[in-house]
Amino acid sequence: MSALNIIQVWAAYKSLDERGTCGERVGVYSTKELASIGARDHGYWGGPGKVVPKKAIQHEGLVYLLEGEGEGASVGDQEVMAEFREKVAAKLDPEERRALGL
């Protein structure tokens, strides 16, 4: 069984208006710099999109976001994701649970 790692990732989103309202997610990146590159030309009037820090779980080469949309990089079904979160939460120690607000 491989370990679960909580990591910091950066999500790039399309900006829908002048205020920077987040639209569709463009991608999830390991650094802010890479996310900024991914967000290029995805903003309102062709400017940069919005880059947002996120917490995620890395497991077997896949990344599952813990904040926001509630979906993983490879899991779209909400029932599957809920089951996955329960299994992951059961493996976290009390300090990790507190940090994640679980």
Secondary structure, 3 states (H helix, E strand, C coil): CCCCEEEEEEEEEEECCCCCCEEEEEEEECCHHHHHHHHCCCCHHHCCCEEEEEEEEEECCEEEECCCCCCECCCCCHHHHHHHHHHHHHHCCHHHHHHHCC
